[in-house]
């Protein structure tokens, strides 16, 4: 009958392929999110309506109402008093696309997992992880609005701390999707699930710290503080760059210090990338290791270019895109290192 679930017939490879499709969509929304932040578009939509918000304004009156709502927040008064309706439509586009992609990811993931569950195609032992992925997706939606809400009343931009939380949550979902897909591909070949070992986990953590610092840099506009490299102006660390408010303030709120740490923590990421690539190579993951080395080198070049060009939008967006690809490669290498021989 129609309402009777199918007999158990697992399809690990097919499920893994679909999870990679969802991971690709997450990659896409990370890129659009970067553009949204760099173009100051994130506060253009001041309401959160998960259902009716799927449709953008369709008439001139609706566009004017949306623009009037934007005029009521501090960002408009501080930066955009001369903005026209056409200019508002431009920034609205990026935030709308960002939210539309988020809805699309949730819809695709929900439908795929529902179909695989109904058809009894999910391999045994993956139920908890599937629930975790769904829960993380729902939580990310709440974090996104929590981030936007921080810039609607007392601030002229979103909190960089909440921005970092939003980015790291997206990267967590992205990493879990890729790891689970790799496990499913191994399941199809008769391999046991991989374990996340300490050394690869430490490498991923080091990269996560750099991603957080990147979000701080974007949120505080710290990339504009100094556009020279390797020195900051004429000094390794600029005179007067350390504020008297204390360590916590400087680490989390001082744009000069945040840019400085982001610059030099990159070399920690380079070192752990080389070590992780070497470990993957020894386990037979030569392709994964080569990708890790190439991507981390490209990321350093793009980071320097972002500074030297004064945070030119295409280069800054490429820098964020390669960061996401590098995380995927770290997860791939870690999976290779943690995979036991085939049964």
C-alpha positions in Angstrom: 0.0 0.0 0.0 1.0 3.6 -0.5 1.5 4.3 3.3 3.6 1.2 3.9 7.3 1.7 4.1 9.5 -0.3 1.7 11.5 -3.3 2.9 15.1 -2.4 4.0 17.3 -2.0 1.0 20.2 0.4 1.8 21.6 2.7 -0.9 24.7 4.2 0.7 26.3 5.5 -2.5 23.1 7.3 -3.6 22.6 8.9 -0.2 26.3 9.9 -0.2 25.9 11.6 -3.6 22.9 13.5 -2.5 24.6 14.7 0.7 27.4 16.0 -1.5 24.8 17.9 -3.6 23.6 19.5 -0.3 27.2 20.3 0.6 27.7 22.0 -2.7 24.6 24.1 -2.0 26.1 25.0 1.4 29.3 26.0 -0.4 27.2 28.2 -2.6 25.4 29.9 0.3 28.8 30.6 2.0 29.9 32.4 -1.1 26.7 34.4 -1.3 27.0 35.1 2.4 30.4 36.6 1.8 29.1 38.9 -0.9 26.2 39.9 1.3 28.6 40.9 4.1 31.1 42.7 1.9 28.3 44.7 0.1 26.7 45.6 3.4 23.5 43.9 2.2 22.7 41.7 5.3 20.3 44.2 7.0 18.3 45.0 3.9 15.5 42.6 4.9 14.5 43.6 8.5 11.9 40.8 9.0 12.1 37.1 9.3 9.3 35.2 7.6 10.4 31.6 6.7 7.3 30.9 4.6 5.9 34.1 3.1 9.3 35.6 2.9 10.1 33.3 0.0 8.5 35.8 -2.4 10.3 39.2 -2.9 8.4 42.4 -3.3 6.6 42.3 -6.6 5.0 45.8 -6.9 6.4 49.3 -6.6 4.3 49.7 -3.4 5.8 46.6 -1.9 9.3 47.7 -2.8 8.7 51.1 -1.2 7.4 49.5 2.0 10.5 47.3 2.2 12.7 50.3 1.6 10.8 52.3 4.3 11.4 49.4 6.8 15.1 49.6 6.0 15.1 53.3 6.5 14.0 52.8 10.1 17.1 51.0 11.2 20.4 52.7 12.3 22.5 51.5 9.3 20.4 53.6 6.9 20.8 56.7 9.0 24.5 56.2 9.4 25.6 55.2 5.9 22.8 55.2 3.3 20.7 58.4 3.7 21.3 59.2 0.0 20.4 55.6 -1.2 17.8 55.4 -3.9 15.2 52.7 -4.3 17.3 51.2 -7.1 20.3 51.1 -4.8 18.2 49.4 -2.1 17.0 46.8 -4.6 20.7 45.9 -5.3 21.5 45.2 -1.7 18.1 43.5 -1.2 19.0 41.1 -4.0 22.0 39.6 -2.2 20.2 39.1 1.2 17.2 37.7 -0.6 19.3 35.3 -2.6 21.1 34.3 0.6 17.8 33.5 2.4 16.4 31.8 -0.7 19.4 29.5 -0.8 18.9 28.7 2.9 15.3 27.7 2.3 16.4 25.6 -0.8 19.0 23.8 1.2 16.5 22.9 3.9 13.9 21.8 1.4 16.3 19.6 -0.6 17.8 18.0 2.5 14.4 17.4 4.0 12.9 15.9 0.9 16.0 13.7 0.2 16.1 12.3 3.7 12.4 11.8 3.9 12.4 9.8 0.6 15.4 7.7 1.7 13.8 7.0 5.1 10.4 6.1 3.5 12.1 3.8 1.0 14.3 2.3 3.7 17.4 3.2 1.8 19.3 4.7 4.7 22.0 2.2 5.9 21.7 1.1 9.5 23.7 3.1 12.0 23.2 6.5 10.2 19.9 7.5 11.7 21.4 9.6 14.5 23.8 11.4 12.1 20.9 12.2 9.8 18.9 13.6 12.7 22.0 15.7 13.7 22.3 17.1 10.2 18.6 18.1 10.2 18.9 19.7 13.7 22.0 21.6 12.7 20.2 23.0 9.6 17.3 24.2 11.8 19.7 25.7 14.3 21.5 27.5 11.6 18.3 29.3 10.5 17.8 30.6 14.1 21.5 31.7 14.3 21.1 33.6 11.0 18.1 35.6 12.3 19.9 36.1 15.7 22.8 37.6 13.7 20.6 39.9 11.7 18.6 41.0 14.7 21.8 42.3 16.3 22.0 45.1 13.7 18.4 46.3 13.7 18.2 48.5 16.8 21.4 49.7 18.5 24.1 48.9 15.9 24.8 49.9 12.3 26.0 46.4 11.4 25.5 42.9 12.6 27.6 41.7 15.5 30.9 40.2 14.3 30.7 37.6 17.0 27.3 36.4 15.8 28.6 36.6 12.2 31.5 34.2 13.2 29.0 31.9 14.9 26.9 31.9 11.8 29.8 31.1 9.5 31.3 28.4 11.8 27.8 26.7 12.1 27.6 26.6 8.3 31.1 25.2 8.1 30.2 22.5 10.7 27.2 21.5 8.6 29.4 21.5 5.5 32.0 19.3 7.1 29.5 16.8 8.6 27.8 16.4 5.2 31.1 15.7 3.5 32.4 13.3 6.2 29.1 11.4 6.2 29.1 11.2 2.4 32.7 9.8 2.5 31.6 7.2 5.2 28.7 6.2 2.9 30.9 5.7 -0.1 33.1 3.6 2.1 30.1 1.6 3.3 29.3 0.8 -0.3 32.8 -0.6 -0.7 32.6 -2.7 2.5 34.8 -0.4 4.6 34.2 0.5 8.2 33.4 4.1 9.1 36.4 6.4 9.6 37.4 7.8 13.0 38.4 11.4 13.5 41.8 11.0 15.0 43.5 13.6 17.2 46.1 15.0 14.8 43.6 15.6 11.9 41.1 17.0 14.4 43.7 19.4 15.6 44.4 20.5 12.0 40.7 21.1 11.4 40.5 23.0 14.7 43.4 25.2 13.6 41.5 26.0 10.3 38.3 26.7 12.2 40.2 29.3 14.3 41.3 30.9 11.1 37.8 30.9 9.7 36.6 32.6 12.9 39.3 35.2 12.6 38.3 35.7 9.0 34.7 36.4 10.1 36.0 38.8 12.8 38.1 40.6 10.1 35.0 40.9 7.8 32.7 41.9 10.6 35.0 44.6 12.1 36.2 45.7 8.6 39.6 44.9 9.9 40.8 44.1 6.3 40.8 47.9 5.6 43.1 48.7 8.6 46.3 48.1 6.7 46.7 47.3 3.1 50.4 46.4 3.1 52.2 43.1 3.5 54.2 41.6 5.3 54.5 44.7 7.4 51.5 46.6 8.8 52.4 50.1 7.6 56.1 50.4 8.5 56.1 48.0 11.4 55.6 44.3 12.1 53.0 45.4 14.6 51.9 49.0 14.3 52.7 51.4 17.1 49.6 52.2 19.2 47.8 49.1 17.8 47.3 47.5 21.2 44.4 49.2 23.0 44.5 49.8 26.8 41.1 48.0 27.4 42.7 44.6 28.0 43.5 41.3 26.3 39.8 40.3 25.7 39.0 43.6 24.0 42.0 43.5 21.8 41.5 39.9 20.7 37.8 40.2 20.0 37.1 43.9 19.2 40.3 45.6 18.1 40.5 45.5 14.2 44.3 46.0 14.2 45.0 43.1 16.5 42.4 40.9 14.7 44.0 41.6 11.3 47.5 40.9 12.8 46.5 37.5 14.3 44.6 36.6 11.1 47.7 37.3 9.0 50.0 35.2 11.1 47.7 32.4 12.2 47.6 31.6 8.4 51.1 30.1 8.7 49.9 27.8 11.5 47.3 26.6 9.0 49.9 26.1 6.3 52.0 24.0 8.7 49.1 21.8 9.8 48.0 21.5 6.2 51.4 20.1 5.2 51.4 17.7 8.0 47.9 16.5 7.3 48.7 16.1 3.6 51.7 14.0 4.5 49.6 11.8 6.7 47.0 11.3 4.0 49.7 10.6 1.4 51.1 7.8 3.6 47.6 6.3 3.9 47.2 6.2 0.1 45.3 9.5 -0.2 47.8 11.1 -2.6 45.1 13.1 -4.4 43.7 14.5 -1.2 47.2 15.4 0.0 48.0 17.2 -3.2 44.7 19.2 -3.1 45.5 20.3 0.5 48.9 21.6 -0.5 47.6 23.4 -3.6 44.6 24.9 -1.8 46.5 26.2 1.2 49.1 27.9 -1.1 46.3 29.5 -3.1 44.6 30.6 0.0 47.7 32.4 1.3 48.1 34.1 -2.1 44.5 35.2 -2.1 44.7 36.5 1.5 47.7 38.7 0.6 46.0 39.9 -2.6 42.9 40.8 -0.6 45.0 43.0 1.6 47.0 44.6 -1.2 43.9 45.4 -3.3 42.1 47.0 -0.4 39.6 44.2 -0.1 38.6 44.1 -3.7 35.3 42.2 -3.8 36.1 39.4 -6.4 39.4 38.6 -4.6 37.9 38.7 -1.1 35.0 36.4 -2.2 37.5 34.1 -3.9 39.4 34.1 -0.6 36.3 32.9 1.3 35.5 30.3 -1.4 38.9 28.7 -1.2 38.7 28.7 2.6 35.5 26.5 2.3 37.2 24.3 -0.3 40.2 24.0 2.0 38.0 22.8 4.9 36.4 20.2 2.6 40.0 19.0 1.7 40.9 18.9 5.4 37.9 16.7 6.1 38.8 14.5 3.1 42.4 14.1 4.3 41.2 13.4 7.9 38.8 10.8 6.6 41.6 9.1 4.7 43.8 9.1 7.8 41.0 7.7 10.0 39.8 5.0 7.6 40.8 1.4 8.6 41.7 -1.2 5.9 38.8 -2.7 4.0 37.0 -5.6 5.6 
